[in-house]
Amino acid sequence: MQDTLFYVHDPMCSWCWGFEPARRVIFDAVAEKLQIRSLLGGLAPDTDQPMPEAMQNMLQQTWKRIEQTIPGTHFNFDFWEKCSPRRSTYPANRAVIAARIQGDEFDQQMTARIQQAYYLEARNPSENATLIELATEIGLDAQQFSKQLEDVSTQELLLAEIQVSRQMGMDSFPSLAVYRSAELHHISLNYTDPQAMIKEIESV
């Protein structure tokens, strides 16, 4: 395997949303030196059950903490009033895979669109109907996407990516690691100083 920067994330992970500005800087800085591979981490499996109120409160506090910790990061708290939250991120993960199948460039585009819809527009990416709307908005073939979203092969691809990330010890999100000379080097996260992470990556 060639030298690779691995990034493990979940499109419905709020800390990943906070990490986005730093991630973009890092990817741009290392793109010519390293292969970059994004892996979906699968934060929360499928469920039809409403999210317990205690967890809703906990996540709202997390959103507030992220806003205070990472300058420029914002959340639309209308989500908690307008939507019926479920602790289920697998649909959004499958959506990224279904988008990727129509072209590698749609991986990041779909991730970004899910994040914007969830955190800024108070739309629920745990719902397939929302995900199909978002796929259409970024120019995907909606019929193909809808079919792929529910295809068993998409779930199998997701589970395989989750397994790879777990085997590498990247079981929190976001996570960064560099694979070089048959060794995996985990990179310390710094949400407000991407240059520190770039220096650590380059030192590897």
N, C-alpha and C positions, 0 to 999 in steps of 0.2 A: 504494500500500500504506500502511495506517495505521501509526503508530508501534508497533513490535513488539520484544519481547525474545525473541531466539532462544536456545534451549538445545539443544546437541547432546550426545548421550550414547549409551551402550550399556549395557543392563541387566546385562551380564556384565563391565563395566569396573570394576575394584576401586577406582580413584580416584573414580569416580562414586558408588560406595557410600559412600565417605568424605565426599563432598560433599553427600550427601542432607540432613543437618540444615541446612546453610547454604542449600541450594537452596529448601527449604520456607520459610525465613524471607524469602528474596528474593522468591519468587513471591507470598507473602502481602502483602509491602510494596508491590509495584508493580502488583498485579492490577487496581486501579481506574484506573491511569494508562496502562498499556500492554497491548496484546494480547500474550499469551504463546503462543509456538509451540515445542513440543518436537519435535526431529528426531532420528531414529535414525542413528547414525554408522556402524554396521557395522564393528566392530573386526576380526573375523576371519571369512573366508568359510567355506563349507561344506567339511567334510572328514570322512572316515570313519577317518582314520589316528589312532592313539593319540598323545597329546601326548608329544614327546620328554622324556626325564628331565631334561635340562638346562633346558628351559623350565619344567617343573614346579617345579624348584628355584628358578628365577628368580622365578616368580610367588609362591611361598611367602615368599621374601625381601621381595617387594613388599608382601605382606599385612602382614608384621611391621613394615615401615617405615611403612606407613599407620597401623597401630595406635599406633606411637610418635609420629607426626606430628600426628594428629588425635585429641584426647582424646575418649573415649567410643565410638570406632569399634572393633568387634570382628569377628573371623573365627573360624569353626569349622574348624580344620585337619584334622578327621576326614575332610573331603571328599577329601583326597589319598590316604586309605587305603580309604575306602568306595566311591569312584566310579572310573570309568575315564575320566579327563579327555581331551577332544579340544580342539584349538585351533579352536573353531568357535562363534562367537556369532551367526551369521546366524539359526539356528532361534529363539533367544530374541528377536531383533529382529522376526522375522516374527510371533512370538506376540503382541507388543505391537500390531502392526498388525491381526492377526486379532481381538484383543480390542477394539480401537478401533472396528472395524466394527460391533460390537454396541452401541456407545455411547461417546461421547467420554470419559465419566468412567472407562471401563475402561482407558484408556491408562496413566494413572499407577497405577491399582490393579494392573494386570498387571505393570508395571515393578517396583513395590514387592514384589509377591509373588515374582517371579523372584529379586530381590536377597535377600530373606529366605531363600528356599529354598536358594540357592547358598551364601551367606556364613554363614548361621547354622544351617541344617538339614542341611548336607552332602548336598544333592540336586543332580542334574546337569541344568541347563537346556539342555545341548546335545542332550538326548534329547527327541524329540517326546512320548513317553509321559509324561515328567515334566511337560512344558508343558501337556498336556491335563489332568493331575491338578490343576495349579495353577489353570487356567482354571475348572475345576469348583469349586474351593475359594473363588473370588471370586464365584461365582454366575452364570457364563456358561453358555450352552447348549453343552454339551460336543460334541454331534454337529455343530452348526454350526461351532464353533470348530475342531474336528479337520479338517473339510473345508476351511475357509478357510486353515488353517495350511499345507496342502500345495497350495493352488491357485496356479497360475502367476501370477495377478494380484497375489497378495500379495508374491511375489518382485519383481515389476515395481515395485510401490509402494515397496518397500524400496530398490531400486536408484535410484529417482527421488529419494528422500529423501537417500540417500548423495551423489548427484550435487549436489543443492542445497547440502548442507553443505560439500562440497569447493569448490564454486564461490565460496562465501563465505569460503574460507580457514579454515574451522573443521574442521580435520582431526586435532585431538587431542581427547581426551575426559577430563573434560567441557570444553565451551567455551560461553562466553556472549558475546552481541553485541547491541547495540541498533541497529535500523534506524530512522532518523529523517531527514526532509528529504532523501530519496534517497541517504543515506549510511549505511554500516555502521560502527559503532563497536565494536571489540572491547573487552571488559571483562576487566581483570586478575583472575585467580582468587586468592581468599584463603580457604583451607579452614577457618580458625578464626575469621574476622571477617567475617560477612556484612554488617555495617553499612558496612564499607569499600566493598564492592561496590555496596551500595544507594546510597551517596553518589556513586560514580562513575557509576552509571546515571542518577541524578537530575541530575547535572551535564551529561550529554548532552542 
